[in-house]
Amino acid sequence: MEFSVKSGSPEKQRSACIVVGVFEPRRLSPVAEQLDKISDGYISSLLRRGDLEGKPGQMLLLHQVPGVLSERVLLVGCGKERELDERQYKDIFQKTISTLNETGSMEAVCFLTELHVKGRDTYWKVRQAVESTKDGLYIFDQFKSNKPETRRPLRKLVFNVPTRRELNLGEKAISHGLAVAAGVRASKDLGNMPPNVANPAYLASQARRLADDFDTVTAKVIGEEEMEKLGMTSYLAVGRGSRNESMMSVIEYKGSRDSDAKPIVLVGKGLTFDSGGISLKPGEAMDEMKYDMCGAASVFGTMKALAKLNLPINVVAILAGCENMPGGNSYRPGDILTTMSGQTVEVMNTDAEGRLVLCDALTYVERFEPDCVVDVATLTGACVIALGHHISGLLSNHNPLAHELINASEQSGDRAWRLPITNEYQEQLNSPFADMQNIGGRPAGTITAGCFLSRFAKKYNWAHIDIAGTAWKSGQSKGSTGRPVSMLVQFLLNRSGMNIEE
């Protein structure tokens, strides 16, 4: 779809459709008032008749409005004006795009970007409009034999901004929004792939393809033989029960002109299927364990967005691909593993496998002398209990890095919440037979998982993002969300100095 920005009066727009807002109760937005005036009160008379109340998400499509050059006018309910927040704005946009796509309007001029959203500027409103549009139109139908087609889909969307001075800001927002949306789509596609297709080798093939597509990107794949030489015994143990070889993909993006610039490192948990191993999961909803690689998928999506934005920074990404299956060669509860760092771990539960893969990956990345390391993982069910499905968990050993990520999450609307790491929680990992256990019991499960990882991240500034509750949706709308690509891209934009304030 083609996006653009312009600044103009609604009465001068000649388009298939003009989109304007109506507030509750039956209160026209300033742009809708202008249309009402040139139509001699046509719109307000419809509202008085009760055709639209203005509740959030209500839609009323009008044809041939008197005095209006455009073929159609779409009235969009925006709720109470003073209560329009960012979540409602994004929800309204998705419903608007869905409606436009069904009306046969192949192009539209949208004035919703002129609405006042608390604490948000034109850049944010346009960027979120792009991201919400792309998100709302996303369909994963690669494995359907009959693909539904929209007869006259929306192909062009023009966002109106209040003044010509904001055109450059709007264009920048579109550029950033399209890059983020491409990354989110790539992440969703990876996450939604069935596990008989998306195994560790498939993750590796996607890494290589990304390197083929962009001159700034290189990729290499580390298989089990090389992992053995590196001493990644913990990582290898998790994949022992699977016929699919464990593969760790290393993607490097070099955009900085400073040859000595230290890279930011992103590490993604890539459990392409997690049966739980010997500590077998219940059968209910086990199909959703294909989403246990959404950490790696989001890191991959972030790298795609980064390459499209061509940011002047260096970033290394690790896709820690692995499959956790029961079998005669599977690792067991009671096993003691020696990690790449030399620390030993007593396995108490083979379903706490992600941390056993990540700990070796976190040791591996020391060789890059990173500026900072951020790992992303669908790590703990406890995070779903703590924060639900709306906000990701964040733990860190470095306050400034944690603040940067939380700030990026607020800017992007892809929110995270910080949880503590203190010595009291570390004690829950004590083992009588090894340096530590791989679980710390039911209390504070997300925090003790973070404590475990922190023991392998002492040589650099590190943060961990637990996306167990936010990486995918269940039920009728089942599917990957592509989170936290938007937050990570915003973090990289801020780090590169290419943020919204430039």
Secondary structure, DSSP 8 states (H G I E B T S, - for coil): -EEEEE---GGG--SS-EEEEEETTTEE-HHHHHHHHHTTTHHHHHHHTTS----TT-EEEEES-TT-SSSEEEEEE---GGG--HHHHHHHHHHHHHHHHHHT-SEEEE-GGGS--TT--HHHHHHHHHHHHHHHH----TT-SS----SS---EEEEE-SSGGGHHHHHHHHHHHHHHHHHHHHHHHHHHS-TTTSSHHHHHHHHHHHHHH-TTEEEEEE-HHHHHHHT-HHHHHHTTT-SS--EEEEEEEE--S-TT---EEEEEEEEEEE--TTS---STTGGGGGGGGHHHHHHHHHHHHHHHHT-SSEEEEEEEEEEE--STT---TT-EEE-TTS-EEE-S-TT--HHHHHHHHHHHGGGG--SEEEEEE---HHHHHHHTTTSEEEEES-HHHHHHHHHHHHHHT--EEE----HHHHGGG--SSSSEES---STTHHHHHHHHHHTT-TTS-EEEEE-TTTSEE-GGG-EE--TTHHHHHHHHHHHHT-STT-
